[in-house]
Amino acid sequence: MVRYHRMKGRPTLWLPGTDHAGIATQLVVEKMLAAEGIKRVELSRDEFTKRVWEWKEKYGGTITSQIKRLGASCDWTRERFTLDEQLSRAVVEAFIRLHEKGLIYQGSYMVNWSPNLQTAVSDLEVEYSEEPGTLYYIKYRVAGRSDFLTIATTRPETLFGDVALAVNPQDEHYSQFIGMMAIVPMTYGRHVPIISDKYVDKEFGTGVLKISPGHDHNDYLLARKLGLPILNVMNKDGTLNEVAGLFRGLDRFEARKKLWSDLEETGLAVKKEPHTLRVPRSQRGGEVIEPLVSKQWFVTMEPLAEKALHAVEKGELTIMPERFEKIYNHWLSNIKDWCISRQLWWGHRIPVWYIVGKEEEYIVARNADEALEKAHQKYGKNVEIYQDPDVLDTWFSSALWPFSTLGWPDVSADDFKKFYPTTMLETGHDILFFWVARMVMMGIEFTGSVPFSHVYLHGLIRDSQGRKMSKTLGNVIDPIDTIKEFGADALRFTISLGTAGQDLSLSIERLTANKAFTNKLWNAGKFILQNLPSQNDISRWEILLAYKFDEEECLCKAPLPECWVVSKLHMLIDTVTASYDKYFFGDVGRETYDFFWSDFADWYIEASKARLYRSEYDSDAIIAQAVLLYIFENILKLLHPFMPFVTEELWQSLRKRKEALIVSPWPQTSLPRHMSAIKRFENLQSLTRAIRNARAEYSVEPAKRISASIVANEEVIQYISKEKEVLALLSRLDLLNVHFTESPPGDANQSVHLVASEGLEAYLPLADMVDISAEVQRLSKRLSKMQSEYDGLVARLSSSKFVEKAPEDVVRGVQEKAAEAEEKINLTKNRLAFLRSTVMVTK
């Protein structure tokens, strides 16, 4: 995108940067410390963050170096990091402004808790996987009665946090128990009410549901709706707390095993059965997430989301591919408040200070000095304050990226409007919600404008089997390794050919094919360079550059192959430019690839040799040189956004010039083209293909030149005969024995007759191509062998025993082989008949 628009003359800036990846980075550094025998809690916060900065200095540039090696056309002098001083000030300012508007609040709500990481994570950072598990059936005694209610649960250890049993009000099996009390097993007789709610699924388990609002999102919502208490049985590290009694201190999974064993001993365990679970796992650490009620900081999202929805509705923001617009709208329409606090040490610390002894009171400030001053004003001079230990979600910091990197809050909203209407965001579809939607909301909130007018979503790069790359699977592909083997250009071209928004499987086959394409481009450049005048031959270069193929008059005078290839190029420029403007990058790559490989390399370069092998001062040789240069330079321009390294190298080598390819102007559109020349050269191509096919069919030696009589009307003969040398070169014909006539030759009966297209035929003397007698003998032997194999297949199919007992696919396979053999036999018989008739005519 950047390279294309720069060549189009637009001011461009790709501003590079990285975020601090709070959870991921802290996790890596903690593992590094653990290898040294050090736990994070054994260090002070400052000591730990110092170690993280050291790690960042050593390894943090890996992604940047990969992006550079990939040829990202960024302004690296402006590289940013989310913990830079200016960006950090922007994060604090955003928090303060949102808090002042009442959009940031603190409260105890259910969050996704990561016991290993010891922090809350957002809904978007939780990945669900289908895993084998167990459904446990447990009996709860109805208080004051001999009846029992059996519940089914996948997490028996949470029963210590049960606050009710619930049944569906329409379930007649349990209607008599509604309003009574049940005794929670293993809790020394703790009673909970038996209630009814339509939320309960009568078909799941037994139809009786244990309500543990401290450890289940749905139970939590039900408890809040019905005013039930919330009981937490879990410590932050995933062990059970004092509410679990004798199970206190046990890991949640160990507690599950021990509890079930105890329930079996007391006769309250009914049964357990296999059950497929939808397990929530941390996207970063991979551990099972624990739903937990915790005191956190949140952003009220509904008013922010409303503006972001309107931006799309009003056309201020376009999301591509269009189908993601519906996903964007659905998420924002059903958005929940955003938990932005993380219990980490690496990141932007929450700008909140508490009053010692009055922890329910807090002060929001830009720094510690401002916080202390506010505390003195409110509580007097004899107060102590301390900062909230939590940090902000990395995505909160990153959501400010589009405007914080450009100077906000020091730059006014009006200044941002100079940038925003022309900006583009290109990112993976997997972070549409993590990042894109949040940038839109924050941009509108703080600058009054959407931070970009277009969002282009690309897919994920998967392995050759279509699997998402992960360290667990061991299928992570380092782009640097791929570049070493295949080159950056081949890698860029491969991943750019994907369809917008769809994942791309990165296979060795694709990379190998596009490495071959890169080599083909290089070899074409090498051929052209070898056939151009010396750089010091100024007069010859003046003659070459005097040809203006972008002008109608010059194109009209060009010979047929030159007029054809230039016309095709001009059509390609229009098509490719339109595809670039529509963000159809896969189409750009495929269209340019096809033109270069087929039209230019396979046809025109080969045709040009008929001119180049003449005297270097021959007029046709000069025009061929000019066309080769003109076409190739334009191909380099069209391919440069995809393949910057090889195209720039070739561009610099072709001739002396003042500007690099990266800043050269994009080719003009709507240039002249001659449709009649295209049609005429296509006739020449059809004739060449027909002759090549005939040579292959009769196994003519590649080096052997054969005679040909070309039959057509006067008009066709006129333009085909002018390119007699080209036809002879491409078709390997004997130049002195290529004849043009309006009627079949006298030896037509002894020739192979070809119909190239309507009104264009060729006759190739058979004697020129094969030794007829030897060919008759060869084909007769071949026919005998083929007939024998065919008879064997027919015999098998004639056997009722085979047809009835053999598998259907085996029988079908034999039938297909027999049909194919019969077709080959008929072709061979026809060939033999033709050869024998030729022998008779000759005699």
N, C-alpha and C positions, 0 to 999 in steps of 0.2 A: 504493500500500500504506500509506504513512505517513498520508496524508490520510484514508483510509477508517478505519483503526484509531484515529486520533485522534478522529474523529467518533463512533466506537463507544465512546469513553470510556476507551480503554487508554492508559497512559503511553507516549508515543512519542518516539523520538529518531532522526533521520537525521543521523549524524555525518559531515560532509563532509571531504574531504581529497584530496590528490594525492600520487603518488610522484614520485621525482626522475628517472625514465626515463633511467637511466644512459647506455645506448648511444645512444638517439635524441637526447638533449639534447647529449651531447658531439659527436655527428656534426654537428648543426645549428651549434653554436658554432665547430667547426673549419672548416666551410664559410664562416661569417661572417668568421673570421680570415683564411682564404685569400683572400677578396675584398679584404682589406686588405693582402695580400702577406705575411702572417705565418703561419708554421707552428707548430703546438702545441709541438713540441720546442724551438723557439727561446725559449719562455717557461719560467719556473720553474713548478713545480706550483702554488704559491700564487698566482702571477700568473694562471695559466690558470683556476683555480677562482674567482678574483675576477671574471674576465670572465664566467664561467658564471653566477655569482650576479647580476651586472649584467643579463645577458640574461634571467634568470629573473624579476627584478623588473620588467622592461619587458614581456616577452611571456608569462611564466608564468601570468598570470591569465586567459589567453584561454579555456581550458576552463572555469574557474570562472565566468567571466562568461556563457558559453554556457549552463551549467547553471542559473544564476540566471535568465536570460531565459526558459528553458524552464519555470520555475515549480517547480523542485525545492524541496520544503518542508523544507529543512535548518536546523539550528541553526548559522548561519554564525559565531556568536561562538566556536564550538568548532573551527573549521576547523584541520586538521592537515596537516603536510608531513613526508614520511618523514625529512628531514634535520633536523627540529626536535630540540632538545637532548634532550628526554625520550625521544623515539622512537629517537634515535641510541643512547642508553644501553641501551635495550631490545635493540637489534640486537647490540651488543657482548656483553651479558649472555647472549643466546641462543647466540652463537658459543662463548663460554667454557663454558657448561653442556653443550653438545653435545660439545665437545672433551674435557671432563673425563669424559664417559661413553664416550669412545672412538668417538663417532659422526661426528666430523670428523677427516679425515686428509689428509695431503699425499702426492702421488705423481705419477709420470710415466705418463700413460695417453693413449690416443687421444681427442682432443676435436675439435669442429667449430671450425676456425680461420677467422677473417675477416681476410684479408690487408690490406684497406683500413682496417678499424677497428682492426687490430692487437690483437685480443682473441679469447678463446674465447667461444663462444656455446652455449647449451644445445640439445639435440635439438629442443625445442619451438620454438626461434627460427629453425629452418631450414625453409624451404618448398621443396618439390620441384615441378618443372615439366617437362612433356614438351617437349623441344626437339630440333630436327634436329642431328645430329652425324655423326661418322665412326667406322667401325670399321677399325682398322689391323691388317694381317696382317704379322708380322715373323718372320724365320727365326733360330733359335738353333742353333748347331752343337753336336752331341753330342761332348764331349771325347774325343779319341783315335779318332774314327771320321769317316767321310765323310758320315754321316747328319745331317739337320737336323730339328728340331721347329719347326713353325710355330704361333705363338700369335696370338690376336686380342685387341686391347686398344683401349679408347677413349682411353687416356691414355699414349701411348708415352713421354712425358718421364719417367715414374716408373720406367722400366726400370733407371735408375741405382741404384734402391733395391731391385731384385730380390734375393731371398735364396734362391729355389728356383723350379723349375717343377713343377707338380703335374698328375697325370692321375688319372682315376677307376680304381680297382683292377679294375673289371669291364670296362674298355675294352681289348679284345684288340689293338687297333691299336698300343698303346704299352706293353704289358706288358713287352716285351723291354728297354725303356729304364729301367725302374724301378731305382733304386740307382746309376745312372750319374751323370755330371756334365755340365752344359751350360755353354756359354760365353756370357756376356751380351754382346750387341753393343755396340760403341763404348766398352768399358770396359778395353781393353788386355788382354783375356784373362781377366777375372775369372770363376772357376768357381762354379757353384751346383749343389746336388744336384737330381736328378729324383726326386720322391717321389710317393706315391699317397695319395689321400684321397677318401672318398665324397662329400665336399663339392663336388668338381668336377662341373660339369654337362657330360655328354658331348655334349649337343646344342648348346651354345653355342659359336660360333666353330668352332675346330678340335678342341675337346675337351682342349686343353692350356692350362693357366692359369699365368700369371706371378704369383708371390707377392711383393707389395710391401707388407709389413706396416706400413711407416711412413706409407702414404698411402691405405689402404683399410680400412674398418671390418671387413669380413669377413676380409680377409687378416690383419689384426691379431689377430683372435680365433683364427684357424687357427695363426698363428705362436706364440701363447702356449700353445695346446694341444699343439703339437708341439715346443716348445722352440727354435724358429728365432730367429735374431738379428733385430733391428729396425734398419733402416737409413733414416735421414732424409736426403732430398736437397733439402729446401726450407727457405729462410729464412723468417722470420716475415712478410716483405713479399711473399711469393709468387714470389720469384726463386730460382733454383737455387743451391745452395751448393757447397762445394769437392768434395763427393762426385761431382758431375756433371762434373768435369774441365774440359774446354775450354768447356763450356756454363755454367760458373759465372757468376753475375750476370745471366743472361738471365731475363726474365719467363717464367713457366711456359708461357704460350700461345705466346710467341715461340720458346721452346726446342722446343716440339712441332713447329712448322713446320720449323725448322732441322734437327732430328734426323731427321725424315722425309726431308728432302732428302739428308742424308748417308747414310741407310740405302739410298736409291735408288742413290746413287753406288757404294756398296760391294756392291750386289746382294743385300742382306739384306731389302730391302723387297719383299714379295710383291705386295700389292694393298691398296687401301683402298676402302670402300664406304659408302654412306649408312646411317646407323643412328640410330634415335630414342633419345635419351638421357633418363634421369631425373636432371635436374640439380639439385643442392642449392644453394639461394641464401639469402643472409642476408635474414631478414625485414625488417631495418632498412635495410641498405645496398643490397640487391639484387645484390651481387656473388656470384660462385661461391665456395662454401665449400670450404676445403681440409681434408681429414682429416689431422690432424697429431698426433704424439705430443709432449705438452707437460707440464711440471711444473705441477700445479694443485692447488687445494684442493677436496675432495669431502665430501659428506655421505652416510653409509651410510643408505640409505633403507628397506631391508627391515623392520627392527623398527618404524620409524615408520609404514610403510604398513600393516603388520599391524593396528595399533590403529585406523587409519582405516577399514580394511575391516570390522572388527568393529563399528564405530559404526553403519554402515549395516545390517549383519546384525541387530543388536540393536534397530533401530528408533530409535536415538538421533538419527539424521540421515536426513532425507527429501530426496531429490533429485527435482525436477520439471522437465520431464516425466520420467516413470518410465523411459523408454528410455535416458536418460543414466546411469542407475544401472549398467547393464551395461557401458557404456563406462568409467565410473569404476572399477568393479571389475576390469575387464580391465587397465586401465593400472596400477593399484596392484599387481595380482597379478604383473605382468611388469616392474615398475619397475627402473630402473638407478640406480646411485649418481649423485648430483646434483653436477655441476661448478658450484661456487658462486663461483669466483674469476673476475674480469674484469680484463683489462689496460687499465684506464681510470684517469683521474684524478678523475672526477666520481662521487661515491657514498660509501658507507660503507667506509672503509679497513679492510682486514683487521687485526684486533687481534693481530698477531703481530710479534715483534721478533727479529732475528737477531744473533748475536754476531759482530762483525768478526773475521775470521780463522778462525771456526768456523761457516761458513754452514750446515753440516748440523745445527747445533743451533739451536733456536728457543725463544722464550718467549711464552706466551699471557697477555695481561694486559689490564686495563680501560683503561689509559692508559700514557703513556710513563714517568711517575714510578714506577708500580707495576712496569712491565717492568724498569726500571733497578734497582730494589730487589731484584727476584727474581734478576737477573743478578749483582748483588753478592753475594747470599747463596750463589749456586751457583758462581760463577767468580772471586770476589774483587773488590776495588775497582778494579783496573786493567783494566777491560773497556769496550769501546765497543759500542753497539747501534744498529741502524737498523730502521725499520719496513718491513714488506713493502709494496712499492709498489702492489700490486693492491687492487682494491675488490671488494666483494661483489656478486653478481648482484642487480639491483634486486628481483627476485621474492623473494629471501631476506628483504629488508627488508619487502616488502609482505606476506609470509606471516605476519608478526607483528601486522599491522594490527588485527585484532579485539580483541586484549587490550592491545597496547602503547598504543593510543589511549585506553584506559580506565585507564591508570596502571601497568601491569605494567612492571617487576618489583616496584614499590613496593606494589602491591595484592596481597593474598593470594589463593590459589586459591579459598578459601571465598567471598570477596567476589564473585569472577567468577561463581559459580554462581547468584548473585542475578540476574545479567543474562542468562546464556546460554540458559536454557530458553525464553525468549520471543523470541529474536532471529531475524532473517531475513536471508539474503543473497540479493540479486537481482543477477545479472550475466549477461554474454554467454556463450553456450555455447562460444565459441572460447577462453575462458581457464579452462575447467574444470580443466585440469591445471596450467597456468601458476600459477594463483592459488588456486582453490577447494580442490583436494585438498591443497595445501601448507599452507593455513591450517588445514585440519582436522587434519593431522598435527602441526603446531606447537602448535595449541591444546591438543590432548590431551596432548602432551609437556610443556608448560610450565604448564598450569593444571589438568590432570586431567579436563577436560571438552571436549566438542565446542564450538567457538566460536559455533555457531548450530544451531538445530534443523531449519531448512528452507533448502534452496537452490533458488531459482527461476531457471531459465536461459532467457533470451530469445534471439532470433535476432539476426543481423546486419541492419543497415539497408543494403540494396543500392540501386543506381540503378534507373531504370525498366526497364532491359533485363536486370535480374537480376545485374548484374556487381558484384563487390566494389569498393568505392570505393578509388581509388589515385591518387596524384599523377601517376603515369605515364600513366594513361588520361585524366587531366584530368576525372574525374567526381566529385570530392569535393564534397559538398554542405555548405556552412556553414549550421548551423541559424539563425544570426542573419539571414542573407539570406532564408532561408525564412520566418522569423518576420515580417520586414519586409513580405513579399509576401502571406502567408496568415494571419499571426497565430499566436501561441504555442498558443492553444487548438486551432486546426485541426490544427497539427503534432502536438501531444500526442495528440489524438484519433486521428489517422491511424496513428501508430506504435503506439498501444495496442491497435489492433484486430487485430494479428497473432496467430497461434496460437503458444502457448508453445513455445519451442525451435526454431521455424522462422524462416528468414530472411524479411524483408519487403522487397519492391521498392517504393521510394518514388517514386510517379508523380505528375505534375502533375494528372492526372485525379482521383486520390484526394484530393489536397490541395484542389483546387478544389471538389470535392463537399463536403468537410468545412468549408471556409470558408463555403459556402452554408448548411450546417447551423448554424454559429455565427451567421450573419446571421439565419437563421430563428428561432433562440432569442432573439436580441436583439429582433427585430421582434415576437415573441409577447409578450415582456416589456413592450415599448413599448405594445402594444395593451391589455394588462391594466392597466398603470399609468394609461393614459388613461381607463379605465373604472372605476377605483377612486375612492372618496371622497377629498377633500382630506385631507392629513395633519393639518390642524387641525380636521377634523370628527370630534371625539372620540366623540360619541354614535353616529354612523354606524359608526365603526370598532368600537365596543363591540358593536353588533348583528352585524357581520360575524364578529368573532372569537368570538361566542357559539356559532356553529355548530361542533359537535364531530363531524366526519365520521368520526373514528376510533372513534366509539361507535355501537353497533347501532341504538339508538333514533333517533338523528339521521339515519342513513343510510336507515332505513326510510321516513322521511317525505319524502325527497328525490324530486323528479320523475324521470321515466325517464332522460333524458340525463345528469342529474347523478348519479343512482344508478349508472348504467352506467359512467361515466368514473371515479368514485371506486372502484368495485369493481375495475375494471381496474388502477387505480393500486395498490391494495392487493395484488393478485396480482403485479404487477410488482415491488413492494418485496420480496416473499418470494423471487421468482426471482432478482432482482439480488443480494440479500444472500447467497443460497446460492452464486451464481457468484463473488462477491467472496471468500467464505470458501474456495472451491475453487481460487482463483487463475485462474479462467476469465475474464480481463479482456476478451478479445475478445467473449465472450458478453454481458458486462455492457454494453459499448458498443453492440452491435447491438440488444439488447433494449430499452435505454433510447431509442436513436435511433428505433426503429420505433414505440414507444409515443408518444413526443413528436410525431413528424412525422405519423403516421397518425391514431392515436386522438385525441390532444389537439388538435394544430393543424388538421388537415384536417376533423375531425368535431366535436369539442366546441366549439372556439373559434367555428366557423361556426354551430353550433347555438345557442350562447349569445347570438348577435346577435339572435335572435328575442325574447330576454328583455330584453337591455340597451337595445334601441331603444324600450322602453316608458318610463314614468315611472321616475325613479331611486328612487322610494319604493315601486314595485310589489314585492310579495313575491317573485315569480319573478325579478325583476331583482336583488334583494338576494341571493337564494340563488345565482344565477349568479355574482355577484361573489365570494361566499364560496368557491364551488367553484373558480373560476379561480385565486384566490389560494392555496387549499389544494393544488391539483394542481401549480401552477407552483413553489411553494416546495419541494415534495417532489422535483420533477424537478431543481431546482437542486441539492438535496442529493445526489441519485443521480449527477448528472453532475460534481459538484465535484471529485472525485479525478482526473477526466480533464481537465476544462476549468476550472481554478481562477479565471482572470482574469474571463471574461465572467460566470460564475455569481456570483462575489463582487460584481461591480459591480451586477448585477441585484438581488441579495439586499439590498444596502444601499439600493437605490432604491425598493423596493416599499413599505416602511413603516418607521416609527421602531422601532428595536430596540436591545437592549443588547449583543448579541453578534454577532460576525462569523460568516459562514458557515463559515469554516475550523474553528471550534471549536463549531459548533452540533451538537446531538445527531443521530445517525443515525435515520432513521425506524424506528418500531417495526414488527415483523413480526406475522403472524397477526392482522391487523386484519380487521374484518367485510367481507364482500363478498356480493352478491346474484346468484346464478347466473341466477335467473329474469329479473332486469333485464337482464343481459347478453344472454340469448337474445332478449328482446323488442326490445332496441335493435338487435340484429343483423338482426331482421326489418325494422325501420325502415330500416336501412342497405341491405338487399337491395332494398327497394322504391325507395329513392332512386337506387341504381345503375341499376336497370332503367329508370326514367324518364329518367335522364341519358343512358343508352345510346340510348334511343329518340329523344330530342331530337337527339343527334349523328347518328344514322342518317338522320334526315329533315332534317338541316341547319337546325334551328330556330334562329332568331336568339337569341343569348344573353340579350338583355334581354326577350324576349317571354315573357309569362306564359300558360300554357295551362291548360285545364280537365282534371280527372281524376275518375274514379269509382273508388273503392277498394272492392274486393269481398273480404269475409272473414266469418268467423263472429263472433258477438256478442262473445266474449271478446277477440279480436284487435282488433276495431273499437273496443272500449272504451279500450284503452291507446294505439292508434295515433291515434285521434281527439283524445285529450287533447294530443297533440303535433302538431296540425294546422298550427300556425304554423311549427314547426320543419321539418316535411315540406315545406311550401310554400316556405320560404326555401331549403332545401337543394336542392330539385328545380325551383325556379323555376316554381311553380304559381300560378294565380290563386286567391288565398285564398278569394274569395267563390264560386268554382266548383269547390271540392273537396268531393266528396260521398262518404259512406260508406254502403254497402249490403251486404246479405247475398246479393244475386242480381245478375246482369249487368244493365246499364242498357238502356233501350229502343233506344238508338242504337249498340248493340254492333257491329252489322255495318258501321258507318261509323267504327269506332274501331280504334286499334292495341291489340291485346290483349297484356298482359304478365303473366307468371307470376313473381312475385318470390321466393316460397318456397311450401312446401306450405300450402295454405289461405289464401294471400295473393296477390291478383291486382289488376291495374289496367287500366282502359280509358281511352285518351287519344283524344278526338275528332280524327280526321284533319284535319278542316277547320280546327281550331285551329292546326295545325302547318304545313301547306303549302297552296299554291294547287294544287289537285289537277290541273286541266287543264294548267297550266304544268309541273307535275312530270311528267305523262304525256308531254308533248312533249320535255322534257329527257332523260328516261330512254329514250325511243324513239330519239332521235339517238345517245345513248350506246351503246345496244344495237346499233345498226347499225354503229357504228365498231368495237365489240368483236367483233362477228361477222366483220367483214372481217379483223381482225387474227388471229382464231382460224382462219379459213379458210386464211390464208397459212401459219400454223404447221402445220396438218394437211397442206397440199400438200407442204411440205418433208419431212414425215415419211413421206408416201406415195411419195416418190421413192427408189427402191432405190439410185440413184447416190449420193444424199446419205447415206443410212443406212449404206451399205457403206464409203464413202470418208472421211466426216467423222470426226474424233477422237471417241472414245467419250464423253468428257466434254461435248463440244459437242452430240452427239445427245441425251444425257441432259438437258442444259440446255433444249433445245427441247421435249422431252417434258414437262418440269416446267412450262414456260411455257404449253404447250397445256392441260395439266390445270388449271392455275390460271385460265386464261382461260375454260375451260368452266364452272368452278364459278361465276365471276363472272357469266357469261351467264345461268346458271340462276337465280341470285339476283335478277338484274335482271328476268328474265321473270316470276318470282313476284311481285316488287314491282309490276310493271306490271299483272299480272292482278288483284292486290288493289286497286290504284288504280282500274282500269277498272270493277271490280265495285262499288266505292264510288260512282262516278259514276252507274252504272245505278240503284243503290238510291236515290240522291238524286233522280234524275229520276222 
